[in-house]
């Protein structure tokens, strides 16, 4: 059986359950919404990468969500420089593997702040609800009770 990890944090507005006509919150909470991209998405990655990104990108979102514009630009430039210089280490291993992989997660977190978020490397990350978000519906159908068992 294949298992999928998704991390979604949604903080409902106070009293949402009492008044169903109240608008939905305008953000996904401190970790944003990070889910596995639909399987038909052309930008995929190995399963180990997807799992790692599903863990790291929400943590990076918490670090970048309140940055000022100059800090945002600085983090963006540093991540771009590390990825350009050591992207091969991220994929194949090397002295800069850890910093390059972290830079990729930071870059995806920065891109998650854009309208509509980002879909890349097998994940979708966004910070605000938007039309067509893969996180609004389950990315993978849930198995029935009869199919769900460990072997």
ChimeraX attribute file (.defattr): number of C-alpha atoms within 10 A of each C-alpha:
attribute: neighborCount
match mode: 1-to-1
recipient: residues
	/A:1	8
	/A:2	5
	/A:3	6
	/A:4	12
	/A:5	12
	/A:6	16
	/A:7	16
	/A:8	18
	/A:9	16
	/A:10	18
	/A:11	13
	/A:12	15
	/A:13	12
	/A:14	10
	/A:15	9
	/A:16	13
	/A:17	10
	/A:18	8
	/A:19	9
	/A:20	9
	/A:21	8
	/A:22	12
	/A:23	10
	/A:24	13
	/A:25	15
	/A:26	14
	/A:27	18
	/A:28	18
	/A:29	16
	/A:30	17
	/A:31	23
	/A:32	28
	/A:33	29
	/A:34	31
	/A:35	29
	/A:36	27
	/A:37	23
	/A:38	18
	/A:39	12
	/A:40	8
	/A:41	13
	/A:42	12
	/A:43	13
	/A:44	18
	/A:45	13
	/A:46	9
	/A:47	13
	/A:48	9
	/A:49	16
	/A:50	21
	/A:51	18
	/A:52	13
	/A:53	27
	/A:54	25
	/A:55	17
	/A:56	19
	/A:57	28
	/A:58	27
	/A:59	17
	/A:60	21
	/A:61	27
	/A:62	15
	/A:63	15
	/A:64	19
	/A:65	17
	/A:66	10
	/A:67	13
	/A:68	10
	/A:69	9
	/A:70	9
	/A:71	12
	/A:72	15
	/A:73	13
	/A:74	13
	/A:75	18
	/A:76	19
	/A:77	13
	/A:78	15
	/A:79	23
	/A:80	18
	/A:81	14
	/A:82	18
	/A:83	21
	/A:84	11
	/A:85	12
	/A:86	21
	/A:87	21
	/A:88	14
	/A:89	17
	/A:90	20
	/A:91	12
	/A:92	8
	/A:93	14
	/A:94	13
	/A:95	10
	/A:96	16
	/A:97	17
	/A:98	13
	/A:99	17
	/A:100	26
	/A:101	24
	/A:102	19
	/A:103	24
	/A:104	21
	/A:105	23
	/A:106	26
	/A:107	22
	/A:108	28
	/A:109	30
	/A:110	26
	/A:111	19
	/A:112	26
	/A:113	18
	/A:114	13
	/A:115	12
	/A:116	18
	/A:117	22
	/A:118	20
	/A:119	24
	/A:120	16
	/A:121	20
	/A:122	23
	/A:123	26
	/A:124	25
	/A:125	34
	/A:126	30
	/A:127	29
	/A:128	20
	/A:129	20
	/A:130	15
	/A:131	7
	/A:132	9
	/A:133	19
	/A:134	20
	/A:135	21
	/A:136	13
	/A:137	9
	/A:138	12
	/A:139	15
	/A:140	12
	/A:141	7
	/A:142	10
	/A:143	10
	/A:144	8
	/A:145	7
	/A:146	6
	/A:147	9
	/A:148	11
	/A:149	9
	/A:150	6
	/A:151	4
